[in-house]
Amino acid sequence: MTVHCSSTLLRAINFVCLKSAVASLGGVKHGLMKTLLLSTFALLTLSTYTYAQEIRSDINTISILHIQLLQPSTPGTPSYLKRPANNGVAGAAIAIEDANITGKFLSYQLSMQSLSAPTITEIKTQLNEPNYHNANAILLDAPSSDFQAAISVLQQHLPEAVIFNVANSDDALRTLSCGIPLVHSIPSYQMKADALAQWFRVKRIKEILALHGKHHNDMAFLSAFKQSAKKFKLELVDVKQWSDSFDLRRAAFSEIPQFTRTKTRYDAVFTADFDAQFAYALPFNTYYQVPVVGDAGLKSLGWHATHEQWGARQLQNRFTETFNRPMNEVDFAAYLSVISAATAIQQMTSDARASNTKASQSLAHALLSDGFTVAAYRGRPLSIRPSTKQIRQPITLAHEDALVTHAPLEGFLHQIDELDTLGNINTTCAKHNN
């Protein structure tokens, strides 16, 4: 009898098959045949055990570090709209579990540490601790005002590590990706704005009222939407900034209609309200009863709890059961970052995994190589734009209770990739990276 054991899976299969064969020979009187089978069974058992021991001793650990610059909620933000304390890191934790299932068979495992602080100075102090020095990939959650400073600190302490932007959609940050391994797993504002503009075109909505708050991200989202309006031939009838002059909890029904009154009739309202100060009160309160989109009503997001296609329901359920809340787009961006890293790790050699420096370099090379794709419950392989290092991905259009659709919408084509109808595909590098 010949036993072929070319892989762990085949060893397991042969083990089960041989065990069944031995059991079936319980009443067989051919002693020699039975002795041979039992001997082979014993050898296979020993071989499998030895191989498993080798696997366990040869496992290489890839270290991931989640860094969050804490952003306190603006006074007046409703409690149910505040960002969760484990925002992002929860999604990364689920991804670590998923990635390590495959890693058991490919001799690698992922581990994760996390640190958070309100200032760059405190982050820098924590990075001086030795237990953070071996990080191969960094998941960064930082506001635009501190983002470049955070990148500089990370480049000083962990120059070889790949950095994933998991929480900031500001398009200006995509200009920082030219000279450093900085990948953006969260969709940009331009991608989100283009998705909304495509929906407007499909629904034949042309005249839009744009409302925005005072936060930097509000201005960034508004700027992106203005570009989308020009690109898709929409008309902005007016642009207004939230005045913050009355208590929404008491006067939204009477005051919002006056705030949204315009000389020219509009067909929809676009909102940019990162801090959730006013947009949530707009649906059904506007002067003209029209759809509200953006940061309220119909939202354009990288992920939403209502998305259950392409196996996403299983991921949503696991996340909710573990953390007792829905998965949001920052959670998914962190999840996507870890899964992207794990996919790249599978392309690395065992020697590269064993060396911390080589692992970081090989990880960046694999991620940014031509033809790199990652599967992540989005119905199609996702890839990375070489110029901006933005992960191409569909945009989910959903309201609180239901999924509406995924962009890009039918009819919007691109000569290379349909996903490139969303967002900027080229960028001008920041001066300090030239």
C-alpha positions as CSV (number, residue, x, y, z in Angstrom):
1,M,0.0,0.0,0.0
2,T,1.3,3.5,-1.0
3,V,0.5,6.5,1.2
4,H,0.9,10.0,-0.4
5,C,1.2,12.8,2.2
6,S,2.1,15.9,0.2
7,S,0.3,18.4,2.4
8,T,-1.4,18.8,5.7
9,L,-4.8,18.4,4.1
10,L,-3.8,15.2,2.4
11,R,-2.3,13.8,5.6
12,A,-5.6,14.4,7.3
13,I,-7.5,12.7,4.5
14,N,-5.2,9.7,4.3
15,F,-5.4,9.4,8.1
16,V,-9.2,9.2,8.1
17,C,-9.3,6.9,5.1
18,L,-6.8,4.5,6.6
19,K,-8.5,4.5,9.9
20,S,-11.7,3.5,8.2
21,A,-9.9,0.8,6.3
22,V,-8.6,-0.7,9.5
23,A,-12.0,-0.6,11.1
24,S,-13.5,-2.4,8.1
25,L,-11.0,-5.2,8.5
26,G,-12.0,-6.0,12.0
27,G,-13.4,-9.4,10.9
28,V,-10.8,-10.1,8.3
29,K,-8.7,-13.2,8.9
30,H,-5.8,-12.1,6.7
31,G,-3.3,-11.4,9.5
32,L,-0.5,-10.2,7.3
33,M,-2.7,-7.6,5.5
34,K,-4.1,-6.4,8.8
35,T,-0.6,-6.1,10.3
36,L,0.6,-4.1,7.3
37,L,-2.4,-1.7,7.6
38,L,-1.9,-1.2,11.3
39,S,1.8,-0.5,10.8
40,T,1.1,2.0,8.1
41,F,-1.5,3.6,10.3
42,A,1.0,3.9,13.2
43,L,3.6,5.5,10.8
44,L,1.1,7.9,9.4
45,T,0.0,8.9,12.9
46,L,3.6,9.6,14.0
47,S,4.4,11.5,10.7
48,T,1.3,13.7,11.1
49,Y,2.2,14.4,14.7
50,T,5.8,15.3,13.8
51,Y,4.6,17.5,10.9
52,A,2.2,19.4,13.2
53,Q,5.1,19.9,15.7
54,E,7.1,21.4,12.9
55,I,4.3,23.7,11.8
56,R,3.9,25.0,15.4
57,S,7.6,25.6,15.9
58,D,7.9,27.3,12.5
59,I,5.1,29.8,12.8
60,N,6.1,33.4,12.1
61,T,4.3,36.3,13.8
62,I,3.3,39.4,11.9
63,S,2.7,42.3,14.3
64,I,-0.1,44.9,13.7
65,L,-0.4,48.1,15.7
66,H,-3.7,50.0,16.0
67,I,-3.1,53.7,16.8
68,Q,-6.0,56.1,17.6
69,L,-5.7,59.8,18.3
70,L,-8.7,60.4,20.5
71,Q,-11.3,62.9,19.2
72,P,-13.8,63.9,21.9
73,S,-17.4,64.3,20.6
74,T,-18.5,67.9,20.1
75,P,-20.9,69.2,22.8
76,G,-24.5,68.7,21.5
77,T,-23.8,65.5,19.7
78,P,-26.7,63.0,20.5
79,S,-25.4,60.1,22.5
80,Y,-26.7,57.6,19.9
81,L,-24.6,59.2,17.2
82,K,-21.3,59.4,19.1
83,R,-18.4,57.2,17.9
84,P,-18.0,54.0,19.9
85,A,-14.9,53.7,22.2
86,N,-13.7,50.6,20.3
87,N,-14.2,52.3,16.9
88,G,-12.0,50.5,14.3
89,V,-10.1,48.3,16.7
90,A,-13.2,46.0,16.9
91,G,-13.1,45.4,13.2
92,A,-9.4,44.7,13.3
93,A,-9.9,42.1,16.1
94,I,-12.4,40.2,14.0
95,A,-10.1,40.2,11.0
96,I,-7.2,38.9,13.1
97,E,-9.3,35.9,14.1
98,D,-10.3,35.3,10.4
99,A,-6.7,35.7,9.1
100,N,-5.2,33.3,11.7
101,I,-7.5,30.5,10.6
102,T,-5.6,30.4,7.3
103,G,-2.3,31.3,9.0
104,K,-2.4,28.0,10.8
105,F,-1.9,26.1,7.6
106,L,0.6,28.6,6.1
107,S,2.9,28.9,9.1
108,Y,2.1,32.5,10.1
109,Q,0.0,34.3,12.6
110,L,-1.1,37.9,13.1
111,S,-1.0,39.6,16.5
112,M,-2.3,43.0,17.4
113,Q,-1.6,45.7,19.9
114,S,-3.4,49.0,20.3
115,L,-2.6,52.4,21.8
116,S,-4.6,55.6,22.0
117,A,-3.9,59.1,23.3
118,P,-5.3,62.6,22.8
119,T,-2.0,64.1,21.5
120,I,0.8,63.2,19.1
121,T,3.3,63.8,21.9
122,E,1.7,61.1,24.0
123,I,1.7,58.7,21.1
124,K,5.4,59.4,20.5
125,T,6.2,58.7,24.1
126,Q,4.3,55.3,24.0
127,L,6.1,54.3,20.8
128,N,9.4,54.5,22.7
129,E,8.4,51.3,24.6
130,P,10.1,48.2,23.2
131,N,7.0,46.1,22.8
132,Y,5.9,48.4,19.9
133,H,9.2,48.3,17.9
134,N,8.4,45.1,15.9
135,A,5.2,46.4,14.3
136,N,5.0,45.4,10.6
137,A,1.7,47.2,9.8
138,I,0.0,50.2,11.5
139,L,-3.7,51.0,11.5
140,L,-3.9,54.7,11.9
141,D,-7.0,56.6,13.1
142,A,-6.1,60.3,13.2
143,P,-7.8,63.7,12.3
144,S,-6.6,65.7,9.4
145,S,-5.0,68.3,11.7
146,D,-2.7,65.7,13.2
147,F,-2.4,63.3,10.4
148,Q,0.9,64.5,8.8
149,A,2.5,64.8,12.2
150,A,1.4,61.3,13.1
151,I,2.9,60.0,9.8
152,S,6.2,61.7,10.6
153,V,6.4,60.2,14.1
154,L,5.6,56.7,12.7
155,Q,8.3,57.1,10.0
156,Q,10.8,57.9,12.7
157,H,9.9,55.0,15.0
158,L,8.8,52.4,12.5
159,P,10.3,53.4,9.1
160,E,9.6,50.0,7.4
161,A,6.0,49.5,8.6
162,V,3.1,49.8,6.2
163,I,0.6,52.4,7.4
164,F,-3.2,52.0,6.7
165,N,-5.4,55.0,7.0
166,V,-8.6,53.5,8.4
167,A,-10.7,56.5,9.5
168,N,-10.0,59.7,7.5
169,S,-11.8,60.3,4.2
170,D,-10.1,63.7,3.5
171,D,-8.9,63.6,-0.1
172,A,-5.9,65.9,0.7
173,L,-4.4,63.0,2.6
174,R,-4.2,61.0,-0.5
175,T,-1.4,63.3,-1.7
176,L,0.8,62.0,1.1
177,S,1.0,58.4,-0.4
178,C,3.6,59.0,-3.1
179,G,6.8,58.5,-1.2
180,I,5.7,56.3,1.8
181,P,3.8,53.0,2.2
182,L,0.5,54.6,3.2
183,V,-2.6,52.7,2.1
184,H,-6.1,54.2,2.4
185,S,-8.7,51.6,3.3
186,I,-11.4,54.1,4.2
187,P,-13.1,55.5,1.1
188,S,-12.3,59.1,0.2
189,Y,-14.9,61.9,0.3
190,Q,-14.6,62.1,-3.5
191,M,-15.6,58.4,-3.8
192,K,-18.6,59.0,-1.5
193,A,-19.6,62.2,-3.3
194,D,-19.3,60.6,-6.7
195,A,-21.6,57.7,-5.5
196,L,-24.3,60.2,-4.4
197,A,-23.9,62.2,-7.7
198,Q,-24.4,58.9,-9.7
199,W,-27.6,58.2,-7.7
200,F,-28.8,61.8,-8.5
201,R,-28.3,61.3,-12.2
202,V,-30.1,57.9,-12.2
203,K,-33.0,59.5,-10.3
204,R,-32.9,62.5,-12.6
205,I,-32.4,64.9,-9.7
206,K,-30.4,68.0,-10.7
207,E,-31.0,70.9,-8.4
208,I,-29.3,70.5,-5.0
209,L,-29.2,72.5,-1.8
210,A,-25.8,72.0,0.0
211,L,-25.6,72.4,3.8
212,H,-22.4,72.0,5.9
213,G,-21.0,72.4,9.4
214,K,-17.9,74.0,10.7
215,H,-15.7,71.0,11.1
216,H,-12.7,70.5,8.7
217,N,-14.2,67.3,7.4
218,D,-17.4,69.1,6.6
219,M,-15.5,71.5,4.3
220,A,-13.6,68.5,2.8
221,F,-16.8,66.6,2.0
222,L,-18.4,69.8,0.6
223,S,-15.4,70.4,-1.6
224,A,-15.6,66.9,-3.0
225,F,-19.4,67.2,-3.6
226,K,-18.8,70.4,-5.6
227,Q,-16.4,68.5,-7.8
228,S,-18.9,65.7,-8.2
229,A,-21.6,68.2,-9.1
230,K,-19.4,69.6,-11.8
231,K,-18.4,66.2,-13.0
232,F,-22.0,64.8,-13.2
233,K,-23.6,68.1,-14.3
234,L,-25.6,68.8,-11.2
235,E,-26.6,72.3,-10.0
236,L,-26.1,73.7,-6.5
237,V,-28.9,76.2,-6.0
238,D,-27.4,77.4,-2.7
239,V,-24.7,76.6,-0.2
240,K,-25.4,77.3,3.5
241,Q,-23.4,76.8,6.7
242,W,-25.2,75.6,9.9
243,S,-25.7,78.6,12.1
244,D,-26.0,76.7,15.4
245,S,-28.4,79.4,16.7
246,F,-31.2,77.3,18.2
247,D,-31.8,74.1,20.1
248,L,-32.7,71.4,17.7
249,R,-34.2,69.2,20.4
250,R,-37.0,71.8,20.9
251,A,-37.2,73.8,17.7
252,A,-36.2,71.6,14.7
253,F,-39.8,71.4,13.4
254,S,-40.2,75.2,13.2
255,E,-36.6,76.4,12.6
256,I,-35.2,73.9,10.0
257,P,-37.8,74.9,7.4
258,Q,-36.6,78.5,7.7
259,F,-33.0,77.4,7.5
260,T,-33.6,75.4,4.4
261,R,-35.7,78.0,2.6
262,T,-34.2,79.2,-0.7
263,K,-35.3,81.5,-3.5
264,T,-34.8,78.7,-6.0
265,R,-36.6,75.4,-5.5
266,Y,-34.3,72.3,-5.0
267,D,-34.9,68.6,-5.6
268,A,-32.6,67.3,-2.8
269,V,-30.4,68.4,0.1
270,F,-26.8,67.4,0.5
271,T,-25.4,67.5,4.1
272,A,-21.8,67.5,5.4
273,D,-21.9,67.2,9.1
274,F,-19.1,65.1,10.5
275,D,-19.9,65.9,14.2
276,A,-23.6,65.1,13.9
277,Q,-24.7,68.6,14.9
278,F,-27.7,69.2,12.7
279,A,-28.0,66.8,9.7
280,Y,-30.0,64.2,11.7
281,A,-32.8,66.7,12.1
282,L,-33.2,67.5,8.4
283,P,-35.3,64.6,7.0
284,F,-39.0,65.5,6.9
285,N,-38.2,69.0,8.2
286,T,-36.9,70.8,5.1
287,Y,-38.8,73.6,3.5
288,Y,-39.4,71.5,0.4
289,Q,-40.1,67.9,1.1
290,V,-37.2,66.3,-0.8
291,P,-34.6,63.5,-0.1
292,V,-31.7,64.3,2.3
293,V,-28.4,62.7,1.5
294,G,-24.8,62.8,2.7
295,D,-24.3,62.6,6.5
296,A,-28.1,62.0,7.1
297,G,-30.9,60.3,5.2
298,L,-29.3,58.5,2.3
299,K,-25.7,58.0,3.4
300,S,-22.7,57.1,1.2
301,L,-20.4,54.8,3.2
302,G,-17.7,52.2,2.9
303,W,-19.8,49.8,5.0
304,H,-23.3,49.7,6.6
305,A,-25.0,47.3,8.9
306,T,-27.8,46.7,6.3
307,H,-25.3,45.2,3.8
308,E,-25.7,41.4,3.8
309,Q,-24.8,40.3,0.3
310,W,-21.8,38.2,-0.8
311,G,-21.5,36.5,2.6
312,A,-21.5,39.8,4.5
313,R,-24.3,38.7,6.7
314,Q,-22.1,36.1,8.4
315,L,-19.5,38.8,9.2
316,Q,-22.2,41.2,10.4
317,N,-23.6,38.6,12.8
318,R,-20.2,37.6,14.2
319,F,-19.4,41.3,14.8
320,T,-22.7,42.1,16.5
321,E,-22.5,39.0,18.7
322,T,-19.0,39.9,19.8
323,F,-19.3,43.6,20.4
324,N,-23.0,44.1,20.9
325,R,-23.2,46.8,18.2
326,P,-23.3,47.0,14.4
327,M,-20.1,47.2,12.3
328,N,-19.5,50.7,10.9
329,E,-17.3,51.8,8.0
330,V,-14.3,52.5,10.2
331,D,-14.6,49.0,11.7
332,F,-14.7,47.6,8.1
333,A,-11.8,49.7,7.0
334,A,-9.7,48.3,9.8
335,Y,-11.0,44.8,8.9
336,L,-10.1,45.3,5.3
337,S,-6.6,46.5,6.2
338,V,-5.9,43.4,8.2
339,I,-7.3,41.1,5.5
340,S,-5.3,42.9,2.9
341,A,-2.1,42.5,5.0
342,A,-2.9,38.8,5.5
343,T,-3.4,38.3,1.7
344,A,-0.1,40.0,1.0
345,I,1.6,37.8,3.7
346,Q,0.5,34.7,1.8
347,Q,2.7,35.9,-1.1
348,M,5.8,36.3,1.1
349,T,8.5,33.8,1.5
350,S,9.0,32.0,4.8
351,D,12.4,33.7,5.1
352,A,10.8,37.2,4.8
353,R,8.2,36.3,7.4
354,A,10.9,35.2,9.8
355,S,12.8,38.6,9.6
356,N,11.0,41.6,11.0
357,T,12.6,44.1,8.6
358,K,12.2,41.8,5.6
359,A,8.6,41.1,6.6
360,S,7.7,44.8,6.5
361,Q,9.5,45.4,3.2
362,S,7.9,42.3,1.6
363,L,4.5,43.2,2.9
364,A,4.7,46.7,1.3
365,H,6.0,45.2,-1.9
366,A,3.2,42.6,-2.1
367,L,0.5,45.1,-1.3
368,L,1.5,47.6,-3.9
369,S,2.4,45.1,-6.6
370,D,0.5,45.0,-9.9
371,G,-2.3,42.5,-9.8
372,F,-2.7,42.5,-6.0
373,T,-6.4,41.9,-5.1
374,V,-8.3,41.1,-1.9
375,A,-11.7,39.6,-1.3
376,A,-13.8,41.3,1.3
377,Y,-17.5,40.7,1.0
378,R,-18.0,43.3,-1.7
379,G,-19.0,41.2,-4.6
380,R,-15.7,41.8,-6.5
381,P,-12.0,41.8,-5.9
382,L,-10.6,45.0,-4.5
383,S,-7.3,46.5,-5.6
384,I,-5.2,49.5,-4.8
385,R,-4.8,52.6,-7.0
386,P,-1.1,53.0,-7.7
387,S,-1.1,56.8,-7.6
388,T,-3.2,57.5,-4.5
389,K,-2.8,54.1,-2.8
390,Q,-6.6,54.2,-2.2
391,I,-8.2,50.8,-2.0
392,R,-10.8,50.6,-4.8
393,Q,-14.2,49.5,-3.4
394,P,-17.9,49.9,-4.0
395,I,-19.7,52.6,-2.0
396,T,-22.8,51.5,0.0
397,L,-25.8,53.8,-0.3
398,A,-28.1,53.1,2.6
399,H,-30.4,54.8,5.1
400,E,-30.9,53.8,8.7
401,D,-33.1,50.8,8.1
402,A,-32.3,49.5,4.6
403,L,-29.7,49.2,1.9
404,V,-30.6,51.2,-1.2
405,T,-27.9,50.2,-3.7
406,H,-24.1,49.9,-4.2
407,A,-22.2,52.4,-6.4
408,P,-20.9,52.4,-9.1
409,L,-24.4,52.4,-10.6
410,E,-25.3,50.8,-13.9
411,G,-24.5,53.0,-16.8
412,F,-21.4,54.6,-15.4
413,L,-18.4,53.0,-17.2
414,H,-14.6,53.3,-17.1
415,Q,-12.1,52.2,-19.6
416,I,-10.1,50.2,-17.1
417,D,-12.1,49.6,-13.9
418,E,-15.7,50.5,-13.1
419,L,-14.6,51.3,-9.5
420,D,-12.5,54.2,-10.9
421,T,-15.8,56.0,-11.7
422,L,-15.7,56.8,-7.9
423,G,-13.0,59.2,-6.6
424,N,-9.8,60.6,-8.0
425,I,-7.6,58.1,-9.8
426,N,-4.6,60.5,-10.0
427,T,-3.0,62.8,-7.5
428,T,-0.4,65.5,-7.2
429,C,2.1,64.5,-4.5
430,A,2.7,66.8,-1.5
431,K,5.8,68.9,-1.8
432,H,7.7,67.1,1.1
433,N,7.3,63.8,-0.7
434,N,8.7,65.0,-4.0
